[in-house]
Amino acid sequence: MQRPTRVFRLKGLLGQATDTYFSDGKVVEKATFWHVNRSKLDAVLASIQAAHQKQMFHQCGVDIQSQAAYELAVQGLIKPENSKIPLLYGIKCVHFQPPDFTIEVQCINEHEMYLRTLIHDTGIQLHSVATCTGLQCIRYDCFTLEHALLRKHWTLQFLLDNMAESNRLLRESEADKRQKSATLLESDISKLKAPVVNS
Amino acid sequence: MNIIKQLDVSRCQSKSLFKRQSSNRSANKEWTYLQNSVRHYVKRKYPVNPEESEKLPVFQYASTSSPKWRVYVWGVAEHGALGVNLQLKKSRAPIHYLTKPVRTHFAEQHKIVDVACGYGFTALAANTREKYKVFGCGINTDSQIGYHAPRREHPLQLMLAPAPIELPLADIPNTKVTSVAAGRAHLLVLTDREGVFTLGNNAYGQCGRQIVEKEKYSGSRIIHNIPHLTGAKIKSIECGQDHSLFVSENGEVYACGWGADGQTGLGHFNSEWQPSRIQGDIEGENIIKVSSTADCVLAINDKGELFGWGNSEYNQLLHEEIQQIHTPRHLKKCQGLGKIVDMAAGGSFCIAVNENGDVFVWGYGILGKGPIVDHAKEPIQIPSTLFGRNEFQPDSQIIAVNAGIGHLAAVSNHGDLYMWGHNKRGCLGLGDVKDQFFPLKVAIGAMVKKVSCGVDHSAALCLPFV
């Protein structure tokens, strides 16, 4: 059973590296970042994105020399066969104000440490260091921030309404069909690409 | 006050180096990022003191100094074409082949402007005011990479490291070498003001000079110069297997060398030593580029129309009846493909890319459309999803293509390199020796600008990200 795709917004801070890869850890290294600009960051992220999309072909679960692998590859975006292998479908920088930057990541099978390591490694690639200052999941399958309940809404009535809404969403978006398919269907991709307004 | 310290290696750098080594030792085939990452929790005896971070020195990582251009090589290393087998001590086994791209140290010491892969040798052109502007490594049985004799009268037949080629330049400090082209056993060097220098085998006149019967090419010091083509400056050069092509400033193409398959395009099947103007369908056209690896030649004009001549046994020139075409003909079946911006003629197939970045292949062999499709009588398109064009990268398109004898390469606008075809001992650079039936991106940590495909090795000229 495949887990669905998620979209995260990762906030990073250039110039510092911590031992937990998060800003609450002990700072182990500081480096200059005056040379880092938006175009360099975009180039590095584009290369990471292309590298992940190439790994996608290797993780499809069929022999890469077979016709089945070719037919799967032509369809575009494939889900990894093993649900433990993280894969990034899209990465782009949405905000850049040195030392702060924010990247939006569309991924599958990821975990928190993986995303923090992504920020750290992006810093290394840019010949500087970076640490993660914030991780926000802005989309989980068909659910976005709009469907999330705020702390003040954690009461019975709101919960019941939300459950009905979620069921309706899952039914309408054909979550079952999407979960069982080996590739990302059009409905998946359009959801991943749709901009999420920060509430 | 924070001090900027120039340490040898920063803490983060050393940690990532250690990670890489340990992953190699464990020989973990699966792509498990989890195992190489930092532990999930941190044991702390005392809480984090924010004042300690103020006292840390600020490290400055090494910036990319000039020369900026990098050269990555991969494929068979036994014949020395990669220039990686440098220290052959008894304890260290020589490298047989490299399945993944490796950055050459040579490009760090010289400003490389062009790289060309021939049949078992590589030529690198450097931008310098010194005497030696072209360097070659690999097979030197026909002196295709110059005369090298550390011991007098005993010229070397194999160069394991890039060796300087002495060109008889008239104006050493100011003449610049703009490009190099390599064939089976000959090399062409194009300069900006002194024309073309040719060296190597001349058994068919491919060096542009008189064929001397029973000439000994091994240990030969003859380097021929072609200053201009009937007055016109030479704009670009290309080498096929045993023939040479020159494109002049005014869009004319000249050829010399072996012509048994019509690859000289001069209207006959004989060898021709003097570079002669090619007529036929390209007469009057402004040709901007020619491409040839074996014995089929393709040319494009400024309007993006394709012309071809040479061997067409595998239907590379899209003509059903004739198999050897000695006069250029316009490839009408390629008219519907849009304006062609780049093309390459491989051993038994051809590839072209139009201005939208769509890639078309035809011919015989591993074309890139899966294991079943092995021949195409008309140009067929390789789906652009295989070149990274999907919803997350809608603007990804191919801008340049190159072909070797059995493999193909494509460069995208983001600097990604895609390779497919017969994987002759790692010449695809994908990490294994299995044939690749559809385009796959090669992992190079830089933006690829130019790729050159030889028979069993390849090289790429790249720019760093930062």
Interface residues (C-beta under 8 A of the other chain):
Chain A: G15 Q16 A17 D19 T20 Y21 D24 G25 K26 V27 V28 E29 K30 A31 T32 H35 V36 K40 A43 V44 A46 S47 Q49 A50 A51 Q53 K54 Q55 F57 H58 Q59 I64 Q65 S66 Q67 A69 Y70 E71 A73 V74 Q75 G76 L77 N82 K84 I85 P86 Y89 G90 Q106 H111 M113 Y114 T117 H120 D121 I124 Q125 L126 H127 S128 V129 I189 S190 L192 K193
Chain B: N2 I4 S10 R11 C12 Q13 S16 E30 W31 T32 Y33 L34 S37 V38 H40 V42 R44 V48 E52 S53 L56 P57 V58 F59 Q60 Y61 A62 S63 T64 K369 G370 P371 I372 P383 T385 L386 G388 N390 E391 F392 Q393 H414 G415 D416 K434 D435 Q436 F437 F438 L440 K441 A443 G445 M447 F465 V466
